[in-house]
Each structure stands twice: as C-alpha cells, then as structure tokens.
Amino acid sequence: MSANVKIYTIPTCSDCNHAKRYFKEQNVPYMEYNCEENPEYAVEVKNLTGKQIVPTILIDDKVFIGFAENFKEISALLA
C-alpha cells in the first residue's frame, strides 16, 4: 500500500520524533511540516483538528492527533 502520509511537527516533540523514526524504520515515505519553522502549518493543524497539537498525522483522508495513542490504527493503515 502506498499511503499519502503527512506529519505536522515541532523539533522538541518526542512523540513527533518517535513517529518519524517509525515511518523511516517501516520505509514509509512521508512529508514533514515543521510548525515551528512555518507558522502557516500551525494554522493548517488548527483548521484540520480544531486544536494546535503535534504530531498531527494525515494518512490519506484520516487525521490522527498524536502518534503513541493512535499507534495501532496507524500501523494497521500502513500495513
């Protein structure tokens, strides 16, 4: 399966770093949007979720707020 994966992050977020490491280990290509470098990305997160929480992960048309608490569903989607 070739999913379209996007992840909104900030550099100091351990859950963000864990998600990126997981995607790399599983050879899942993803686009990273650093909300600290570009405040427009933070606005996108707010528009998508109503919150400003990272990581916000998009896999095709599904939106996840956080990685660890959504790990089972995320890994199943990417399997």
PDB file of N, CA, C and O in Angstrom:
ATOM      1  N   MET A   1       0.842  -1.191   0.000  1.00  0.00           N
ATOM      2  CA  MET A   1       0.000   0.000   0.000  1.00  0.00           C
ATOM      3  C   MET A   1       0.878   1.241   0.000  1.00  0.00           C
ATOM      4  O   MET A   1       1.867   1.320   0.728  1.00  0.00           O
ATOM      5  N   SER A   2       0.509   2.186  -0.809  1.00  0.00           N
ATOM      6  CA  SER A   2       1.260   3.430  -0.864  1.00  0.00           C
ATOM      7  C   SER A   2       0.363   4.561  -0.361  1.00  0.00           C
ATOM      8  O   SER A   2      -0.380   5.174  -1.128  1.00  0.00           O
ATOM      9  N   ALA A   3       0.449   4.819   0.927  1.00  0.00           N
ATOM     10  CA  ALA A   3      -0.383   5.850   1.542  1.00  0.00           C
ATOM     11  C   ALA A   3       0.288   7.212   1.401  1.00  0.00           C
ATOM     12  O   ALA A   3       1.512   7.318   1.325  1.00  0.00           O
ATOM     13  N   ASN A   4      -0.533   8.237   1.368  1.00  0.00           N
ATOM     14  CA  ASN A   4      -0.041   9.605   1.382  1.00  0.00           C
ATOM     15  C   ASN A   4       0.028  10.029   2.846  1.00  0.00           C
ATOM     16  O   ASN A   4      -1.003  10.228   3.488  1.00  0.00           O
ATOM     17  N   VAL A   5       1.252  10.167   3.375  1.00  0.00           N
ATOM     18  CA  VAL A   5       1.443  10.448   4.794  1.00  0.00           C
ATOM     19  C   VAL A   5       2.049  11.834   4.978  1.00  0.00           C
ATOM     20  O   VAL A   5       3.068  12.174   4.378  1.00  0.00           O
ATOM     21  N   LYS A   6       1.393  12.623   5.825  1.00  0.00           N
ATOM     22  CA  LYS A   6       1.890  13.945   6.201  1.00  0.00           C
ATOM     23  C   LYS A   6       1.954  13.992   7.717  1.00  0.00           C
ATOM     24  O   LYS A   6       1.096  13.433   8.400  1.00  0.00           O
ATOM     25  N   ILE A   7       2.978  14.664   8.243  1.00  0.00           N
ATOM     26  CA  ILE A   7       3.093  14.807   9.683  1.00  0.00           C
ATOM     27  C   ILE A   7       3.477  16.248  10.021  1.00  0.00           C
ATOM     28  O   ILE A   7       4.460  16.788   9.512  1.00  0.00           O
ATOM     29  N   TYR A   8       2.680  16.844  10.885  1.00  0.00           N
ATOM     30  CA  TYR A   8       2.942  18.195  11.385  1.00  0.00           C
ATOM     31  C   TYR A   8       3.688  18.045  12.698  1.00  0.00           C
ATOM     32  O   TYR A   8       3.247  17.319  13.589  1.00  0.00           O
ATOM     33  N   THR A   9       4.833  18.741  12.822  1.00  0.00           N
ATOM     34  CA  THR A   9       5.733  18.532  13.954  1.00  0.00           C
ATOM     35  C   THR A   9       6.281  19.845  14.498  1.00  0.00           C
ATOM     36  O   THR A   9       6.086  20.917  13.925  1.00  0.00           O
ATOM     37  N   ILE A  10       6.974  19.719  15.629  1.00  0.00           N
ATOM     38  CA  ILE A  10       7.938  20.711  16.097  1.00  0.00           C
ATOM     39  C   ILE A  10       9.180  19.921  16.524  1.00  0.00           C
ATOM     40  O   ILE A  10       9.056  18.760  16.916  1.00  0.00           O
ATOM     41  N   PRO A  11      10.362  20.519  16.457  1.00  0.00           N
ATOM     42  CA  PRO A  11      11.596  19.767  16.719  1.00  0.00           C
ATOM     43  C   PRO A  11      11.700  19.161  18.120  1.00  0.00           C
ATOM     44  O   PRO A  11      12.324  18.112  18.279  1.00  0.00           O
ATOM     45  N   THR A  12      11.114  19.781  19.129  1.00  0.00           N
ATOM     46  CA  THR A  12      11.277  19.311  20.506  1.00  0.00           C
ATOM     47  C   THR A  12      10.220  18.298  20.931  1.00  0.00           C
ATOM     48  O   THR A  12      10.185  17.909  22.099  1.00  0.00           O
ATOM     49  N   CYS A  13       9.372  17.869  20.028  1.00  0.00           N
ATOM     50  CA  CYS A  13       8.268  16.945  20.343  1.00  0.00           C
ATOM     51  C   CYS A  13       8.752  15.500  20.260  1.00  0.00           C
ATOM     52  O   CYS A  13       9.084  15.014  19.179  1.00  0.00           O
ATOM     53  N   SER A  14       8.792  14.817  21.401  1.00  0.00           N
ATOM     54  CA  SER A  14       9.284  13.435  21.404  1.00  0.00           C
ATOM     55  C   SER A  14       8.336  12.495  20.657  1.00  0.00           C
ATOM     56  O   SER A  14       8.798  11.561  20.001  1.00  0.00           O
ATOM     57  N   ASP A  15       7.029  12.720  20.742  1.00  0.00           N
ATOM     58  CA  ASP A  15       6.077  11.882  20.019  1.00  0.00           C
ATOM     59  C   ASP A  15       6.228  12.065  18.505  1.00  0.00           C
ATOM     60  O   ASP A  15       6.077  11.114  17.738  1.00  0.00           O
ATOM     61  N   CYS A  16       6.530  13.304  18.087  1.00  0.00           N
ATOM     62  CA  CYS A  16       6.798  13.585  16.665  1.00  0.00           C
ATOM     63  C   CYS A  16       8.016  12.798  16.202  1.00  0.00           C
ATOM     64  O   CYS A  16       7.986  12.146  15.158  1.00  0.00           O
ATOM     65  N   ASN A  17       9.089  12.863  16.991  1.00  0.00           N
ATOM     66  CA  ASN A  17      10.328  12.180  16.631  1.00  0.00           C
ATOM     67  C   ASN A  17      10.136  10.669  16.609  1.00  0.00           C
ATOM     68  O   ASN A  17      10.703   9.982  15.761  1.00  0.00           O
ATOM     69  N   HIS A  18       9.342  10.153  17.534  1.00  0.00           N
ATOM     70  CA  HIS A  18       9.041   8.726  17.553  1.00  0.00           C
ATOM     71  C   HIS A  18       8.292   8.324  16.283  1.00  0.00           C
ATOM     72  O   HIS A  18       8.605   7.298  15.679  1.00  0.00           O
ATOM     73  N   ALA A  19       7.315   9.117  15.876  1.00  0.00           N
ATOM     74  CA  ALA A  19       6.547   8.828  14.656  1.00  0.00           C
ATOM     75  C   ALA A  19       7.452   8.835  13.426  1.00  0.00           C
ATOM     76  O   ALA A  19       7.387   7.929  12.595  1.00  0.00           O
ATOM     77  N   LYS A  20       8.290   9.854  13.316  1.00  0.00           N
ATOM     78  CA  LYS A  20       9.188   9.939  12.154  1.00  0.00           C
ATOM     79  C   LYS A  20      10.144   8.748  12.124  1.00  0.00           C
ATOM     80  O   LYS A  20      10.409   8.189  11.060  1.00  0.00           O
ATOM     81  N   ARG A  21      10.658   8.364  13.282  1.00  0.00           N
ATOM     82  CA  ARG A  21      11.555   7.212  13.354  1.00  0.00           C
ATOM     83  C   ARG A  21      10.817   5.939  12.912  1.00  0.00           C
ATOM     84  O   ARG A  21      11.366   5.129  12.164  1.00  0.00           O
ATOM     85  N   TYR A  22       9.582   5.768  13.375  1.00  0.00           N
ATOM     86  CA  TYR A  22       8.783   4.608  12.988  1.00  0.00           C
ATOM     87  C   TYR A  22       8.575   4.588  11.469  1.00  0.00           C
ATOM     88  O   TYR A  22       8.762   3.551  10.833  1.00  0.00           O
ATOM     89  N   PHE A  23       8.191   5.727  10.888  1.00  0.00           N
ATOM     90  CA  PHE A  23       7.969   5.778   9.443  1.00  0.00           C
ATOM     91  C   PHE A  23       9.250   5.407   8.685  1.00  0.00           C
ATOM     92  O   PHE A  23       9.199   4.670   7.701  1.00  0.00           O
ATOM     93  N   LYS A  24      10.384   5.914   9.141  1.00  0.00           N
ATOM     94  CA  LYS A  24      11.655   5.594   8.478  1.00  0.00           C
ATOM     95  C   LYS A  24      11.964   4.103   8.598  1.00  0.00           C
ATOM     96  O   LYS A  24      12.357   3.470   7.618  1.00  0.00           O
ATOM     97  N   GLU A  25      11.790   3.540   9.792  1.00  0.00           N
ATOM     98  CA  GLU A  25      12.069   2.113  10.007  1.00  0.00           C
ATOM     99  C   GLU A  25      11.171   1.232   9.152  1.00  0.00           C
ATOM    100  O   GLU A  25      11.590   0.159   8.718  1.00  0.00           O
ATOM    101  N   GLN A  26       9.940   1.672   8.906  1.00  0.00           N
ATOM    102  CA  GLN A  26       8.984   0.900   8.112  1.00  0.00           C
ATOM    103  C   GLN A  26       9.039   1.260   6.620  1.00  0.00           C
ATOM    104  O   GLN A  26       8.245   0.765   5.821  1.00  0.00           O
ATOM    105  N   ASN A  27       9.987   2.127   6.263  1.00  0.00           N
ATOM    106  CA  ASN A  27      10.134   2.580   4.875  1.00  0.00           C
ATOM    107  C   ASN A  27       8.854   3.210   4.337  1.00  0.00           C
ATOM    108  O   ASN A  27       8.456   2.974   3.196  1.00  0.00           O
ATOM    109  N   VAL A  28       8.223   4.013   5.182  1.00  0.00           N
ATOM    110  CA  VAL A  28       7.010   4.728   4.802  1.00  0.00           C
ATOM    111  C   VAL A  28       7.398   6.156   4.430  1.00  0.00           C
ATOM    112  O   VAL A  28       7.820   6.920   5.298  1.00  0.00           O
ATOM    113  N   PRO A  29       7.268   6.529   3.171  1.00  0.00           N
ATOM    114  CA  PRO A  29       7.578   7.912   2.804  1.00  0.00           C
ATOM    115  C   PRO A  29       6.556   8.866   3.423  1.00  0.00           C
ATOM    116  O   PRO A  29       5.363   8.570   3.485  1.00  0.00           O
ATOM    117  N   TYR A  30       7.048  10.002   3.875  1.00  0.00           N
ATOM    118  CA  TYR A  30       6.162  10.990   4.486  1.00  0.00           C
ATOM    119  C   TYR A  30       6.676  12.393   4.201  1.00  0.00           C
ATOM    120  O   TYR A  30       7.855  12.596   3.911  1.00  0.00           O
ATOM    121  N   MET A  31       5.772  13.349   4.288  1.00  0.00           N
ATOM    122  CA  MET A  31       6.140  14.760   4.178  1.00  0.00           C
ATOM    123  C   MET A  31       6.033  15.349   5.579  1.00  0.00           C
ATOM    124  O   MET A  31       5.029  15.165   6.267  1.00  0.00           O
ATOM    125  N   GLU A  32       7.068  16.051   5.989  1.00  0.00           N
ATOM    126  CA  GLU A  32       7.065  16.686   7.309  1.00  0.00           C
ATOM    127  C   GLU A  32       6.779  18.172   7.162  1.00  0.00           C
ATOM    128  O   GLU A  32       7.317  18.841   6.279  1.00  0.00           O
ATOM    129  N   TYR A  33       5.928  18.672   8.038  1.00  0.00           N
ATOM    130  CA  TYR A  33       5.580  20.091   8.082  1.00  0.00           C
ATOM    131  C   TYR A  33       5.931  20.607   9.469  1.00  0.00           C
ATOM    132  O   TYR A  33       5.230  20.331  10.442  1.00  0.00           O
ATOM    133  N   ASN A  34       7.023  21.358   9.549  1.00  0.00           N
ATOM    134  CA  ASN A  34       7.535  21.857  10.821  1.00  0.00           C
ATOM    135  C   ASN A  34       6.802  23.149  11.187  1.00  0.00           C
ATOM    136  O   ASN A  34       7.007  24.191  10.565  1.00  0.00           O
ATOM    137  N   CYS A  35       5.952  23.063  12.198  1.00  0.00           N
ATOM    138  CA  CYS A  35       5.122  24.202  12.613  1.00  0.00           C
ATOM    139  C   CYS A  35       5.933  25.312  13.266  1.00  0.00           C
ATOM    140  O   CYS A  35       5.482  26.455  13.339  1.00  0.00           O
ATOM    141  N   GLU A  36       7.125  24.978  13.738  1.00  0.00           N
ATOM    142  CA  GLU A  36       7.974  25.997  14.344  1.00  0.00           C
ATOM    143  C   GLU A  36       8.648  26.850  13.269  1.00  0.00           C
ATOM    144  O   GLU A  36       8.818  28.056  13.445  1.00  0.00           O
ATOM    145  N   GLU A  37       9.026  26.228  12.172  1.00  0.00           N
ATOM    146  CA  GLU A  37       9.683  26.954  11.089  1.00  0.00           C
ATOM    147  C   GLU A  37       8.688  27.755  10.258  1.00  0.00           C
ATOM    148  O   GLU A  37       9.017  28.827   9.749  1.00  0.00           O
ATOM    149  N   ASN A  38       7.465  27.232  10.122  1.00  0.00           N
ATOM    150  CA  ASN A  38       6.462  27.900   9.298  1.00  0.00           C
ATOM    151  C   ASN A  38       5.136  27.953  10.056  1.00  0.00           C
ATOM    152  O   ASN A  38       4.431  26.947  10.137  1.00  0.00           O
ATOM    153  N   PRO A  39       4.794  29.110  10.608  1.00  0.00           N
ATOM    154  CA  PRO A  39       3.558  29.237  11.390  1.00  0.00           C
ATOM    155  C   PRO A  39       2.288  28.915  10.601  1.00  0.00           C
ATOM    156  O   PRO A  39       1.254  28.613  11.198  1.00  0.00           O
ATOM    157  N   GLU A  40       2.350  28.976   9.271  1.00  0.00           N
ATOM    158  CA  GLU A  40       1.182  28.606   8.467  1.00  0.00           C
ATOM    159  C   GLU A  40       0.796  27.145   8.686  1.00  0.00           C
ATOM    160  O   GLU A  40      -0.382  26.796   8.607  1.00  0.00           O
ATOM    161  N   TYR A  41       1.777  26.296   8.960  1.00  0.00           N
ATOM    162  CA  TYR A  41       1.490  24.886   9.218  1.00  0.00           C
ATOM    163  C   TYR A  41       0.685  24.726  10.499  1.00  0.00           C
ATOM    164  O   TYR A  41      -0.184  23.858  10.584  1.00  0.00           O
ATOM    165  N   ALA A  42       0.971  25.562  11.501  1.00  0.00           N
ATOM    166  CA  ALA A  42       0.197  25.523  12.748  1.00  0.00           C
ATOM    167  C   ALA A  42      -1.258  25.912  12.481  1.00  0.00           C
ATOM    168  O   ALA A  42      -2.176  25.367  13.093  1.00  0.00           O
ATOM    169  N   VAL A  43      -1.458  26.847  11.573  1.00  0.00           N
ATOM    170  CA  VAL A  43      -2.816  27.244  11.189  1.00  0.00           C
ATOM    171  C   VAL A  43      -3.513  26.069  10.491  1.00  0.00           C
ATOM    172  O   VAL A  43      -4.695  25.822  10.730  1.00  0.00           O
ATOM    173  N   GLU A  44      -2.791  25.348   9.636  1.00  0.00           N
ATOM    174  CA  GLU A  44      -3.364  24.182   8.969  1.00  0.00           C
ATOM    175  C   GLU A  44      -3.810  23.141   9.992  1.00  0.00           C
ATOM    176  O   GLU A  44      -4.885  22.556   9.861  1.00  0.00           O
ATOM    177  N   VAL A  45      -2.976  22.911  11.016  1.00  0.00           N
ATOM    178  CA  VAL A  45      -3.321  21.949  12.071  1.00  0.00           C
ATOM    179  C   VAL A  45      -4.597  22.387  12.772  1.00  0.00           C
ATOM    180  O   VAL A  45      -5.493  21.576  13.004  1.00  0.00           O
ATOM    181  N   LYS A  46      -4.680  23.654  13.106  1.00  0.00           N
ATOM    182  CA  LYS A  46      -5.861  24.194  13.788  1.00  0.00           C
ATOM    183  C   LYS A  46      -7.107  24.014  12.912  1.00  0.00           C
ATOM    184  O   LYS A  46      -8.173  23.656  13.412  1.00  0.00           O
ATOM    185  N   ASN A  47      -6.971  24.260  11.621  1.00  0.00           N
ATOM    186  CA  ASN A  47      -8.101  24.100  10.704  1.00  0.00           C
ATOM    187  C   ASN A  47      -8.519  22.633  10.559  1.00  0.00           C
ATOM    188  O   ASN A  47      -9.705  22.333  10.420  1.00  0.00           O
ATOM    189  N   LEU A  48      -7.544  21.725  10.593  1.00  0.00           N
ATOM    190  CA  LEU A  48      -7.834  20.302  10.448  1.00  0.00           C
ATOM    191  C   LEU A  48      -8.479  19.698  11.691  1.00  0.00           C
ATOM    192  O   LEU A  48      -9.377  18.861  11.592  1.00  0.00           O
ATOM    193  N   THR A  49      -8.008  20.134  12.873  1.00  0.00           N
ATOM    194  CA  THR A  49      -8.366  19.437  14.106  1.00  0.00           C
ATOM    195  C   THR A  49      -9.129  20.290  15.109  1.00  0.00           C
ATOM    196  O   THR A  49      -9.752  19.762  16.030  1.00  0.00           O
ATOM    197  N   GLY A  50      -9.084  21.602  14.935  1.00  0.00           N
ATOM    198  CA  GLY A  50      -9.657  22.486  15.939  1.00  0.00           C
ATOM    199  C   GLY A  50      -8.739  22.678  17.127  1.00  0.00           C
ATOM    200  O   GLY A  50      -9.090  23.355  18.094  1.00  0.00           O
ATOM    201  N   LYS A  51      -7.559  22.078  17.052  1.00  0.00           N
ATOM    202  CA  LYS A  51      -6.574  22.146  18.137  1.00  0.00           C
ATOM    203  C   LYS A  51      -5.218  22.483  17.543  1.00  0.00           C
ATOM    204  O   LYS A  51      -5.031  22.462  16.326  1.00  0.00           O
ATOM    205  N   GLN A  52      -4.283  22.792  18.417  1.00  0.00           N
ATOM    206  CA  GLN A  52      -2.898  23.000  17.967  1.00  0.00           C
ATOM    207  C   GLN A  52      -2.015  22.004  18.693  1.00  0.00           C
ATOM    208  O   GLN A  52      -1.258  22.358  19.597  1.00  0.00           O
ATOM    209  N   ILE A  53      -2.127  20.754  18.279  1.00  0.00           N
ATOM    210  CA  ILE A  53      -1.389  19.668  18.916  1.00  0.00           C
ATOM    211  C   ILE A  53      -0.552  18.964  17.856  1.00  0.00           C
ATOM    212  O   ILE A  53      -1.032  18.670  16.761  1.00  0.00           O
ATOM    213  N   VAL A  54       0.701  18.698  18.196  1.00  0.00           N
ATOM    214  CA  VAL A  54       1.574  17.902  17.330  1.00  0.00           C
ATOM    215  C   VAL A  54       1.979  16.646  18.095  1.00  0.00           C
ATOM    216  O   VAL A  54       2.036  16.669  19.325  1.00  0.00           O
ATOM    217  N   PRO A  55       2.258  15.567  17.400  1.00  0.00           N
ATOM    218  CA  PRO A  55       2.114  15.475  15.960  1.00  0.00           C
ATOM    219  C   PRO A  55       0.647  15.352  15.540  1.00  0.00           C
ATOM    220  O   PRO A  55      -0.156  14.691  16.199  1.00  0.00           O
ATOM    221  N   THR A  56       0.335  15.990  14.455  1.00  0.00           N
ATOM    222  CA  THR A  56      -0.909  15.733  13.745  1.00  0.00           C
ATOM    223  C   THR A  56      -0.490  14.992  12.484  1.00  0.00           C
ATOM    224  O   THR A  56       0.337  15.470  11.708  1.00  0.00           O
ATOM    225  N   ILE A  57      -1.073  13.824  12.299  1.00  0.00           N
ATOM    226  CA  ILE A  57      -0.671  12.941  11.211  1.00  0.00           C
ATOM    227  C   ILE A  57      -1.856  12.732  10.287  1.00  0.00           C
ATOM    228  O   ILE A  57      -2.959  12.415  10.734  1.00  0.00           O
ATOM    229  N   LEU A  58      -1.621  12.911   9.000  1.00  0.00           N
ATOM    230  CA  LEU A  58      -2.640  12.625   7.986  1.00  0.00           C
ATOM    231  C   LEU A  58      -2.174  11.431   7.178  1.00  0.00           C
ATOM    232  O   LEU A  58      -1.063  11.418   6.648  1.00  0.00           O
ATOM    233  N   ILE A  59      -3.028  10.436   7.091  1.00  0.00           N
ATOM    234  CA  ILE A  59      -2.767   9.279   6.245  1.00  0.00           C
ATOM    235  C   ILE A  59      -3.949   9.201   5.291  1.00  0.00           C
ATOM    236  O   ILE A  59      -5.058   8.832   5.675  1.00  0.00           O
ATOM    237  N   ASP A  60      -3.689   9.555   4.046  1.00  0.00           N
ATOM    238  CA  ASP A  60      -4.736   9.716   3.047  1.00  0.00           C
ATOM    239  C   ASP A  60      -5.781  10.688   3.597  1.00  0.00           C
ATOM    240  O   ASP A  60      -5.475  11.868   3.767  1.00  0.00           O
ATOM    241  N   ASP A  61      -6.988  10.235   3.877  1.00  0.00           N
ATOM    242  CA  ASP A  61      -8.029  11.164   4.342  1.00  0.00           C
ATOM    243  C   ASP A  61      -8.298  11.050   5.843  1.00  0.00           C
ATOM    244  O   ASP A  61      -9.249  11.651   6.344  1.00  0.00           O
ATOM    245  N   LYS A  62      -7.476  10.288   6.566  1.00  0.00           N
ATOM    246  CA  LYS A  62      -7.659  10.119   8.010  1.00  0.00           C
ATOM    247  C   LYS A  62      -6.711  11.038   8.774  1.00  0.00           C
ATOM    248  O   LYS A  62      -5.538  11.159   8.421  1.00  0.00           O
ATOM    249  N   VAL A  63      -7.221  11.681   9.820  1.00  0.00           N
ATOM    250  CA  VAL A  63      -6.436  12.601  10.637  1.00  0.00           C
ATOM    251  C   VAL A  63      -6.264  12.000  12.025  1.00  0.00           C
ATOM    252  O   VAL A  63      -7.228  11.555  12.648  1.00  0.00           O
ATOM    253  N   PHE A  64      -5.007  11.994  12.504  1.00  0.00           N
ATOM    254  CA  PHE A  64      -4.692  11.495  13.839  1.00  0.00           C
ATOM    255  C   PHE A  64      -4.024  12.605  14.634  1.00  0.00           C
ATOM    256  O   PHE A  64      -3.122  13.282  14.141  1.00  0.00           O
ATOM    257  N   ILE A  65      -4.474  12.781  15.859  1.00  0.00           N
ATOM    258  CA  ILE A  65      -3.833  13.737  16.772  1.00  0.00           C
ATOM    259  C   ILE A  65      -3.018  12.909  17.742  1.00  0.00           C
ATOM    260  O   ILE A  65      -3.565  12.210  18.594  1.00  0.00           O
ATOM    261  N   GLY A  66      -1.703  12.993  17.606  1.00  0.00           N
ATOM    262  CA  GLY A  66      -0.807  12.185  18.432  1.00  0.00           C
ATOM    263  C   GLY A  66      -0.438  10.896  17.729  1.00  0.00           C
ATOM    264  O   GLY A  66      -1.166  10.408  16.865  1.00  0.00           O
ATOM    265  N   PHE A  67       0.710  10.352  18.115  1.00  0.00           N
ATOM    266  CA  PHE A  67       1.194   9.113  17.500  1.00  0.00           C
ATOM    267  C   PHE A  67       1.021   7.920  18.430  1.00  0.00           C
ATOM    268  O   PHE A  67       0.401   6.926  18.053  1.00  0.00           O
ATOM    269  N   ALA A  68       1.558   8.008  19.636  1.00  0.00           N
ATOM    270  CA  ALA A  68       1.556   6.859  20.546  1.00  0.00           C
ATOM    271  C   ALA A  68       0.143   6.347  20.804  1.00  0.00           C
ATOM    272  O   ALA A  68      -0.096   5.140  20.764  1.00  0.00           O
ATOM    273  N   GLU A  69      -0.792   7.254  21.067  1.00  0.00           N
ATOM    274  CA  GLU A  69      -2.160   6.827  21.386  1.00  0.00           C
ATOM    275  C   GLU A  69      -2.918   6.317  20.168  1.00  0.00           C
ATOM    276  O   GLU A  69      -3.977   5.707  20.315  1.00  0.00           O
ATOM    277  N   ASN A  70      -2.397   6.555  18.973  1.00  0.00           N
ATOM    278  CA  ASN A  70      -3.034   6.088  17.733  1.00  0.00           C
ATOM    279  C   ASN A  70      -2.199   5.042  17.005  1.00  0.00           C
ATOM    280  O   ASN A  70      -2.479   4.705  15.855  1.00  0.00           O
ATOM    281  N   PHE A  71      -1.173   4.530  17.680  1.00  0.00           N
ATOM    282  CA  PHE A  71      -0.199   3.659  17.028  1.00  0.00           C
ATOM    283  C   PHE A  71      -0.841   2.446  16.358  1.00  0.00           C
ATOM    284  O   PHE A  71      -0.514   2.125  15.215  1.00  0.00           O
ATOM    285  N   LYS A  72      -1.744   1.774  17.056  1.00  0.00           N
ATOM    286  CA  LYS A  72      -2.336   0.552  16.485  1.00  0.00           C
ATOM    287  C   LYS A  72      -3.074   0.838  15.181  1.00  0.00           C
ATOM    288  O   LYS A  72      -2.921   0.109  14.201  1.00  0.00           O
ATOM    289  N   GLU A  73      -3.871   1.897  15.172  1.00  0.00           N
ATOM    290  CA  GLU A  73      -4.628   2.224  13.967  1.00  0.00           C
ATOM    291  C   GLU A  73      -3.705   2.698  12.834  1.00  0.00           C
ATOM    292  O   GLU A  73      -3.901   2.351  11.670  1.00  0.00           O
ATOM    293  N   ILE A  74      -2.695   3.499  13.202  1.00  0.00           N
ATOM    294  CA  ILE A  74      -1.738   3.983  12.198  1.00  0.00           C
ATOM    295  C   ILE A  74      -0.964   2.811  11.583  1.00  0.00           C
ATOM    296  O   ILE A  74      -0.839   2.722  10.361  1.00  0.00           O
ATOM    297  N   SER A  75      -0.453   1.928  12.419  1.00  0.00           N
ATOM    298  CA  SER A  75       0.325   0.801  11.901  1.00  0.00           C
ATOM    299  C   SER A  75      -0.542  -0.121  11.060  1.00  0.00           C
ATOM    300  O   SER A  75      -0.066  -0.677  10.070  1.00  0.00           O
ATOM    301  N   ALA A  76      -1.818  -0.297  11.436  1.00  0.00           N
ATOM    302  CA  ALA A  76      -2.714  -1.133  10.636  1.00  0.00           C
ATOM    303  C   ALA A  76      -2.982  -0.514   9.268  1.00  0.00           C
ATOM    304  O   ALA A  76      -3.044  -1.225   8.265  1.00  0.00           O
ATOM    305  N   LEU A  77      -3.140   0.803   9.225  1.00  0.00           N
ATOM    306  CA  LEU A  77      -3.364   1.500   7.951  1.00  0.00           C
ATOM    307  C   LEU A  77      -2.167   1.366   7.022  1.00  0.00           C
ATOM    308  O   LEU A  77      -2.325   1.285   5.804  1.00  0.00           O
ATOM    309  N   LEU A  78      -0.980   1.342   7.593  1.00  0.00           N
ATOM    310  CA  LEU A  78       0.243   1.331   6.789  1.00  0.00           C
ATOM    311  C   LEU A  78       0.719  -0.077   6.457  1.00  0.00           C
ATOM    312  O   LEU A  78       1.678  -0.247   5.704  1.00  0.00           O
ATOM    313  N   ALA A  79       0.054  -1.087   7.013  1.00  0.00           N
ATOM    314  CA  ALA A  79       0.487  -2.480   6.792  1.00  0.00           C
ATOM    315  C   ALA A  79       0.205  -2.924   5.369  1.00  0.00           C
ATOM    316  O   ALA A  79       0.502  -4.062   5.008  1.00  0.00           O
TER     317      ALA A  79
END
